[in-house]
Amino acid sequence: MDKEPGLDRFDASAAMATAEMVTDGHPDKFCDQVADAILDGALRQDPKTRAGLECLAKDHLLIVSGEMTTAADLNVDEIARTVWESVVGYGPDEELTVINHIKLQSPDIARGDHNRSDGVESGGAGDQGVMVGYATDDTPEMLPREYVLARSLCQALKNLRASGKTPWLGADGKSQVTLLGEKVKSVVLAAHHDVQISTEAVRKILRTMVIEPVLGPLLTNDSRVVINGTGKFTIGGPKADAGVVGRKIVVDAYGSRIPVGGGAYSGKDTSKVDRSAAYMARHIAKSVVRMKLAKECMVVLAFGIGQKQPEMVRVTAHANTKHVARWDLRPRAIIEYLGLQQPDGWTYCSTAAFGHYGRADFPWEQPASAENAAHG
């Protein structure tokens, strides 16, 4: 079947493609993880929790705000400090100050009257939005190759730091990979480090212990390699830059080659279709590719607040997908189908670093067969 008009721009064989990733110690990712750790704590006590949480971090100050309606009894300060110490790596001598300004969700959204036919209480969408799901057979993770490589570099930084071999390596870091065809045109790596180690030593160690093992034969003599391009990177995390929830939505999704709907994931319960419908769109796209109905698939969903059915469903693929059964796209049905209210063997906090897709622990990453797609 001929390609649909406009789909060429998602083709993995495009001349150049770039993606970036950040480590879990990046200040924005610290905030995402705090918001989702609070959500996890609430859902463990009250699966019906509604939340739209925001965090702002700067230096040793964290402001937690937003809305949450829950029966859970939470120590927000303790949750935030646990993430601070375990992810960012700061100890008791650098104590975090937490300002908790979480308020109840607006009753205009919650719609507590169960007799109503619209609103969240009756199973409608918790907000409006456009959600994008994507999958490709270009990589085992069914994600764009440049995105997988950028993520692998940041994961390698984290693993190197955890190994104890580089006690000077900090938690904050970034990567960026540009592919020209199948080879690396350029790679950019930034890694937070102690003041005692020289820039030259950092560059040599990270090239041999991170970049070359990850990129291997994709590197050529013409590949441009930049490590800590400004020289020193001795001030990192929230001390260097303020962190905010939801500022890395392209990193959270598929990289710059695939469009994003615009809504962040972290801090939101799954009545918010920004999260649940995005996961479902990925699940459908991945299922289409896994069933070999297409080599590449993009699913776009749009909802209005309080609505039980999407305003728009669009599937774009390099093949005829007419045999794909209709999925139940009501928000409540998505939540139940994917088991989103009570995570089992995974947490929302674990989604908040290194991307929401391409890791087998998450239920939306388990592609459907043709049989269970018909009952989705």
C-alpha positions in Angstrom: 0.0 0.0 0.0 1.3 3.5 -0.8 2.4 5.7 2.1 -0.1 8.2 3.3 0.6 11.8 2.5 2.9 13.5 5.0 4.1 10.3 6.7 7.6 10.6 5.1 8.6 13.1 7.8 8.5 10.2 10.4 10.6 7.9 8.2 13.6 6.5 10.1 15.7 6.7 6.9 15.5 10.5 6.9 18.9 12.2 6.3 19.4 13.5 9.9 17.6 13.0 13.2 18.5 14.3 16.6 17.2 13.4 20.1 18.3 14.4 23.6 17.9 12.8 27.0 18.6 13.9 30.6 19.6 11.9 33.6 17.4 11.3 36.7 19.5 13.9 38.6 18.5 16.7 36.2 16.6 19.4 38.1 13.4 19.0 36.0 13.5 15.3 36.3 14.0 15.6 40.1 10.7 17.6 40.2 8.9 15.1 37.9 10.0 12.2 40.2 8.8 14.0 43.4 5.4 14.7 41.8 5.0 11.1 40.8 6.4 9.7 44.1 3.6 11.7 45.9 1.1 10.3 43.4 2.4 6.8 44.1 2.0 7.3 47.9 -1.5 8.5 47.5 -2.6 5.7 45.1 -1.3 3.0 47.5 -3.7 4.2 50.1 -6.5 5.5 47.9 -6.7 4.3 44.3 -9.4 6.9 43.6 -6.9 9.7 44.2 -7.2 12.7 41.8 -4.1 14.7 41.4 -2.5 17.4 39.3 0.8 18.2 41.1 3.5 20.7 40.4 7.0 21.2 41.8 9.5 24.0 41.5 13.1 23.3 42.8 15.9 25.8 43.2 19.0 25.3 45.4 17.7 23.6 48.6 14.1 24.8 48.2 11.3 22.8 46.8 7.8 24.2 46.4 5.1 21.5 45.9 1.8 22.8 44.7 -1.2 21.9 42.6 -4.4 20.0 43.4 -5.1 16.6 45.0 -8.3 15.0 46.3 -7.5 11.9 48.2 -8.3 10.0 51.4 -4.6 9.2 51.8 -2.6 10.5 54.7 0.8 11.6 53.3 4.0 13.1 54.6 4.8 15.2 51.5 8.0 16.5 53.1 9.3 13.0 53.8 8.5 11.8 50.3 10.3 14.7 48.7 13.4 14.3 50.8 13.6 10.6 50.0 13.7 11.4 46.3 16.2 14.2 47.0 18.6 11.9 48.8 18.2 8.9 46.6 18.1 10.5 43.2 20.0 13.8 43.4 22.4 12.3 45.9 22.5 15.1 48.4 22.8 13.9 52.0 21.6 15.2 55.4 24.3 18.0 55.4 22.4 19.6 52.5 18.9 19.4 53.8 15.9 20.2 51.6 13.4 22.8 52.6 9.9 21.8 51.4 6.9 24.2 51.1 3.7 22.2 50.7 0.9 24.2 49.0 -1.3 21.3 47.6 -5.0 22.2 47.6 -8.1 20.2 46.8 -9.1 19.7 43.1 -11.8 22.0 41.9 -15.2 20.5 42.3 -16.1 21.9 38.8 -13.6 19.2 37.5 -14.3 16.5 40.0 -18.1 16.6 39.5 -18.9 14.7 42.7 -22.5 14.1 41.6 -22.6 10.5 40.5 -26.0 11.0 38.8 -24.5 13.3 36.2 -23.7 11.8 32.8 -20.6 13.9 32.2 -17.5 14.8 34.3 -14.7 12.8 35.8 -16.9 11.0 38.4 -18.9 9.3 35.6 -15.8 8.2 33.7 -15.1 11.3 31.6 -11.8 12.8 30.7 -10.2 14.9 33.5 -9.0 17.5 31.0 -8.9 18.3 27.3 -5.8 17.5 25.3 -4.2 15.9 22.3 -2.2 12.7 22.9 0.3 11.0 20.5 1.4 7.4 20.5 4.1 6.0 18.2 6.0 2.8 17.5 8.5 1.7 14.9 10.3 -1.6 14.1 13.5 0.3 13.7 14.7 -0.7 17.2 13.9 -3.5 19.7 12.3 -0.9 22.0 10.1 0.2 19.1 11.3 3.8 19.5 13.3 6.1 17.2 17.0 5.0 17.0 18.4 8.4 17.9 16.2 8.5 21.0 17.3 5.1 22.1 20.9 6.0 21.7 20.6 9.3 23.6 18.8 7.5 26.4 21.4 4.8 26.6 24.1 7.4 27.1 22.3 8.9 30.1 21.6 5.4 31.5 25.3 4.6 31.1 26.2 7.8 33.0 23.8 6.7 35.8 25.3 3.2 35.9 28.8 4.5 35.9 28.0 6.7 38.9 26.3 3.9 40.7 29.3 1.5 40.1 31.5 3.6 42.4 34.3 3.7 39.8 33.9 7.5 39.4 33.2 9.0 42.8 33.6 12.5 41.2 30.6 12.0 38.9 27.5 13.9 39.8 23.8 13.0 39.2 23.0 15.8 36.7 23.7 15.1 33.0 22.5 15.4 29.5 23.1 13.7 26.1 22.3 14.5 22.5 22.8 12.3 19.5 22.5 13.3 15.8 22.3 10.5 13.3 23.2 11.0 9.6 21.7 7.9 8.0 22.8 5.0 10.1 25.9 6.6 11.6 26.5 9.2 14.3 27.1 12.7 12.9 27.6 14.2 16.4 27.2 13.3 20.1 27.0 15.8 22.9 27.4 14.7 26.5 27.3 16.9 29.7 28.1 15.4 33.1 28.2 17.1 36.5 31.5 16.4 38.3 33.5 17.4 41.4 35.8 20.4 41.2 38.9 18.2 41.9 38.9 16.4 38.6 40.1 18.2 35.4 38.1 18.7 32.3 40.6 16.7 30.3 40.3 13.7 32.6 36.4 13.9 32.6 36.4 14.0 28.8 38.8 11.0 28.5 37.0 8.8 31.0 33.5 9.5 29.7 34.5 8.9 26.1 36.1 5.5 26.9 33.6 4.4 29.6 30.3 5.9 28.2 30.3 7.1 24.6 32.4 4.4 22.9 30.7 1.4 24.7 27.2 2.8 23.9 27.7 4.0 20.3 30.5 1.6 19.2 30.6 1.1 15.4 28.1 3.9 14.9 31.0 6.3 15.5 33.1 7.2 12.5 36.2 9.2 12.0 33.9 12.1 11.0 31.7 11.9 14.1 31.9 15.0 16.2 32.2 14.3 20.0 31.6 17.0 22.5 31.9 16.3 26.2 31.2 19.2 28.7 31.4 21.7 25.9 31.8 24.7 28.1 34.6 23.1 30.1 33.8 22.7 33.8 30.4 21.4 35.0 31.0 21.6 38.8 27.6 23.1 39.7 24.7 20.9 38.9 21.2 19.9 39.8 18.8 22.6 41.3 21.9 24.6 42.4 22.7 25.3 38.7 19.2 25.6 37.3 15.7 25.7 38.6 13.7 22.5 38.1 10.0 22.4 37.1 7.5 19.6 36.5 6.7 18.9 32.9 9.5 20.8 31.2 10.9 17.7 29.4 7.8 16.4 27.6 9.8 15.5 24.4 12.4 13.6 26.4 9.5 11.9 28.2 8.0 10.7 24.8 9.8 9.9 21.6 12.3 12.6 20.8 12.0 15.6 18.4 11.1 13.5 15.3 7.6 12.7 16.6 5.1 15.4 17.6 3.9 15.7 21.1 0.4 16.6 22.2 1.6 19.2 24.6 0.5 17.8 28.0 3.0 16.6 30.6 2.6 13.3 32.3 4.1 13.6 35.8 2.1 14.5 38.8 -1.2 13.6 37.1 -3.5 10.7 38.0 -4.8 8.8 35.1 -8.2 10.4 34.9 -6.1 13.0 33.2 -6.0 11.8 29.6 -2.7 13.6 29.1 -1.3 10.5 30.8 -3.7 7.6 30.3 -4.7 8.3 26.7 -1.1 8.9 25.8 -0.2 5.5 27.2 -3.1 3.9 25.4 -2.1 5.5 22.1 1.4 4.1 22.5 -0.1 0.7 23.4 -2.1 0.6 20.2 0.7 1.8 18.0 3.1 -0.8 19.4 0.5 -3.5 19.0 0.0 -2.6 15.3 3.7 -2.8 14.7 4.2 -6.0 16.8 1.4 -7.7 14.8 3.3 -6.8 11.7 0.4 -4.8 10.3 2.8 -1.9 9.8 6.5 -1.1 10.2 5.7 2.2 11.8 2.5 3.6 13.3 1.4 6.8 14.9 -1.9 7.1 16.8 -3.3 10.6 17.7 -6.3 11.0 20.2 -8.0 14.2 21.2 -10.4 14.6 24.2 -12.6 17.3 25.6 -12.9 17.7 29.4 -15.6 15.5 30.9 -16.1 13.5 27.7 -16.3 9.8 27.6 -15.3 9.4 24.0 -12.4 11.1 22.1 -13.1 14.0 19.8 -10.7 12.6 17.3 -8.9 9.3 16.6 -6.3 9.2 13.8 -4.0 6.3 12.9 -1.2 6.9 10.4 0.8 3.9 9.3 2.8 2.5 6.3 0.3 -0.2 5.8 -3.4 -1.0 5.7 -4.6 -1.3 9.3 -8.3 -1.9 8.6 -8.1 -5.3 10.3 -7.2 -3.7 13.7 -10.2 -4.0 15.9 -11.8 -1.0 17.5 -10.4 -0.3 21.0 -12.5 1.0 23.9 -11.2 4.5 24.3 -13.3 5.7 27.2 -11.0 7.1 29.9 -12.4 4.7 32.5 -12.0 1.7 30.2 -8.4 2.7 29.4 -7.6 3.0 33.1 -9.1 -0.5 33.8 -7.6 -2.2 30.7 -4.0 -1.0 31.5 -4.4 -1.3 35.3 -3.4 2.3 35.9 -5.1 3.0 39.2 -3.1 0.4 41.2 0.4 -0.1 39.7 1.6 -3.7 40.2 5.4 -4.2 39.9 6.0 -0.7 38.7 5.6 2.9 40.0 4.7 6.2 38.5 8.0 7.6 39.9 9.9 5.1 37.8 8.3 6.5 34.7 9.5 10.0 35.5 13.1 9.5 34.4 14.5 8.0 31.2 11.2 8.2 29.3 7.8 6.7 29.7 8.2 4.2 26.8 10.3 1.3 25.7 10.6 -0.4 29.2 8.9 -3.8 29.6 7.8 -3.1 33.2 5.0 -0.8 32.2 1.6 -2.3 31.2 1.2 -0.1 28.1 4.4 -1.5 26.8 2.9 -5.0 26.6 1.5 -5.1 23.0 -1.8 -6.8 22.3 -2.3 -9.7 20.1 -4.9 -9.6 17.3 -7.2 -11.5 19.7 -7.1 -9.3 22.7 -7.0 -6.2 20.6 -10.5 -7.1 19.7 -11.5 -6.9 23.4 -9.4 -3.8 24.2 
